[in-house]
């Protein structure tokens, strides 16, 4: 969870705060070996800026923690 919160902070530092219709959030996923967590970007397909933000988060994800 700590790494997920740090990753969200990094994304916000690089791409700015989420625009209307977009939200960065930690999501839990169940697995045979236990629960794991990932950062997801929810977005509204009817709001172009939220779609663009999500695409940047996915396509331009920094390769290091320093961004």
N, C-alpha and C positions, 0 to 999 in steps of 0.2 A: 504494500500500500504506500509506503514511504517513497519508493521509486516511482510509482504512478503519480503521486502528488508532485514530485519533483519534475517529472516529464511534462505534466500539465503546465507547471510554472514556466518551463523552458519554451513550450509551444507558445504560450501567451507572450513571453518576452520577445520571441522571434516574429510571430505573426500578429501580435496585438490581441486585445480582448476579443472574445467571440462577438460577431455582429448579431443583430436581431435574427432569430431563427436558428442559430447554431449554439451548441453547448458541448464543452468538453466534460467528460464524466468518467469515473472509474466504474467498470462493469465486472461483476463476478461471473465466472463460468465454471460449471461443475464438470469434473473429469473423473475417470476411474481412480486416479491417484490423489484426488482431493480437489479443492477449489483453487483456481488461479484467477488473477486479475489483469485486466488490460485497460488502456485508455481508449475510449471511443469518442468520436465526434458525431453527435446527432445533428442533423440539419434539415431544414424545410426546403423541399425541392421547388416550392413556389417563390422562394426568396433567393434571387441570384447571388447576393453577397454571402449568404450562408453556404450555398453550394460551392462558391469559389473558395471560401475559407476552409471547408472540409477537404477540397481537392488539394489545396496548398499543404494542409497538415499531412495528408497522405503522400503527396508527390514530392514534397520538399522537406521531409522529415530529416532533421540533422543527424549526421552520422556519429556525433560525439555529444557528450553532456555539455560541452562548452558552447555548442551551437555554432 
